């Protein structure tokens, strides 16, 4: 693994270029040899691939006017990538992304882009991490979260307390019903289904986004973390 320092022309690099993978940690930016991953056959990965394939097929059935509407919407609604830069999706990408979000929230598919703003994110988020007699779950405001709103609950579990960069470790563990109230306990089984049995001392990170089940639009995420305990 080589340490790199970018200059005035190249500010940041993230991801794979050829056989090299560019990333960063607490020591700064670095580059390493990239490995060729084996084909993922987990149920979660296969389900994600199937959703992408299904909505790509649905895109092809839209009229030219509808596809143009999505293209224009994507230009007017850039998204932020992991480097914090605003990028413009294609119309196809925008259509697929929002309809996948709606499907995860058990909503009704849309053929035309939304004309409303994304939902407001959570104001506060706290978590409990007790895998013993106490609670393992989330408390938040506002409560309830809104008639059409759901929560996209992502989680990352880290064994080494020295690991602080976890953005690439988050996995979706649940999309809640609409208009839920705080607190939401009993999330231990959902986390363990993705990460294995929780162990005292592990770090658990939560990334929670409010999702509008009608439009597929998401709020900014709110993140919190803590250490697994047992009472």
N, C-alpha and C positions, 0 to 999 in steps of 0.2 A: 504494500500500500504506500503510495507516494503522496506527500503533502504538496499542495499547489497554492500559488498566490496569483489571483487574476489581476489584470491591470486596468487601464482606463478604457481600453477597447472592449474587453470582455469583463463584465462586472460579476456575473454569477453563472455557474453551470450546474445543472441538476439533471440527472438521468443518464441514459446510456448513449454513447457515441461510439459506433463501431464495437470493438471488443472491450472498451473502457467504460466504467461506471463512475460518474461524478457525484459526490455527495459532500456532506459536512457534518461534523460533530463538535464537541466542546473544544477540540484542538484546532478547529478551523476546517478549511476546505481540503478535500483529498480525492484521489483517484485510485481505483483498484481494477484489477482484471475482472471482467464480468463472466459469470458462468452461464451456460445455456440451460435454462430450467427444463425439467421434465414436464410432460403434460399433466396438468392438475386434474384430478378426477374426484375431488371432494364434492359432496352434494351441494355445498354453497357455491363453489366455482362453476359447476355444471349448470346450476339454476341461473346464475348471473349471465352465463353465455347464452342460455336459452332465451332469457328476457331480451338480450341485445339482438338476437336473431329474429325473434318475433316482431319486435317493434321496427326493425329495419325493413322487414317485409311489409308491415303496415304503412310505413312511409311511402313505399312504392305505389300504394293504392290511392294516395292523396291526389287531388287535382293539381294542375300546374299553378293555379291561383293560390291554393292552400300552401303548396310548397314555397311559393314566393313570399307568402305571408310569414312563414316561419323564418325564411332567410332574412327578411327585413327586421323581424323581431330580434333575431340573434345579433344583428348589427347594432341595434339600439340598446341591447342588454348584454354587454360584455361580462365575462366571468373572471374571477381572480384565480390564477394558477398558484402552485405551491411556492413560487418565488415572489408572490405578491404582485405580479404583473397582470394587467387587464388584457384578456385575449378574447377574440371573437370566434364563437362556434359557428359551424355551418348550420344551415337550416335543418338538415338531417340530424345533426348532433343534438340540437336544441329540442327537436320533437321527440327523439328517443329518450333523452335525459328526463324531460318533464313527465312523459308518459310512464317511464319506469318508476319514477317517484310516486306517481298516482297509483300505479298497480301495487306497489309495496304498501300503500296506505289503504288498499281495498276500495279505491275510488273509481270513477267512471272516466274512461279514456277521452281525450280531447283531440279534435282534428284541427282546431284553430288555436293560435297562441293566445295566452292570457292577456287581459287588458288591465290588470290590477297589479299593485305592488306586492312584493314578497311579504310574508307575515313578519311581525316583530318577534325577535328572539326572546328567550327567557331573561328575566331581570336578575334573578339570583338562582344559584344552584349549589346545593350542599349534598354530601353523600355520607353514608355510613358503611363500614367495611367489616362488620362482625359476622363471621361464618359459624359462630357458636350459637348461644342462646339469644343474642341481640339481633338487630336488623342489618340486612345488606341491601341497600337501595338508595333511592334518590328523593330529595325534597327540593321544591322549586317554587318560584313565583313567576308569573301570575298563576293562580289556581282557582278555577279550571283554566285550561289553556286556550279554549275557544271552540266554537261549534264545529268548524271544519278542520281544526288543527290537530295534528298528531305530533308525537315526538319521535325523531330518528335517534335511536340510542346506539352510539358506537363506543367501543371499549378497547383498551389495550392493557395487557398484563405483563409486567416486567419483573424478572427475577433479580436483576442486578440494580441496586439503588443508585449506582453511578450513571445509569442510562437516563438521560434527560430528554433526548430527542426521540419522540415517539410518533411523529406524524405519519410515518410509514407503517406503523404497527396497529393502527385502529382497524377494527372489524365491526361490521354492523351486527348487533345481536338482537335488536327488536325494533319494530315500528308499532307504536302503541295505538289503541283505539282513539277516536277523536274525543276532544273535550274532557280528558282525564283530569283528575285532581291530585294534588300532592298530599302525602308522600306516596311514592311507588316503591314498595318493598318486595322482597321475593325475587330479586333479579339474579340471585346466586346461580340458580340452575341454568339460566340463559347464558351467563358468562362462562360457566364450566363446560357447556356444550361446545363452545368455540375454542376455549383455551385449556381445558383439562381441569382437574381438581385444584381448587385454590388452596394455597399454603400460607400460613401465618408468616408475615414479613414481606410478602410480595407487594409490589406497587401496582395499584389499579388506577388507570386514567379513564375518565369519562369525557366524551365529546357529544354534546346534545344539541340538536338542531330542531327548530319548529318547522314542520312541513304542512303546507296547505294541501289537503287531500283532493281539492277540487281543481287547482291549477298546477300542482306539482312544484310550485315555487318553495324555496327554503330560505329561512332566516340565516343570519350569521350564527356560527356555532359558539357555544360557551363551554369551557373546559375546566375540570377540577380533577384532583387526584388525592389519594391517601394510601395508607398501609393496611393490609389485611390483618385483622386481629381475631381472637376467639375468646368468648367469655363463657 
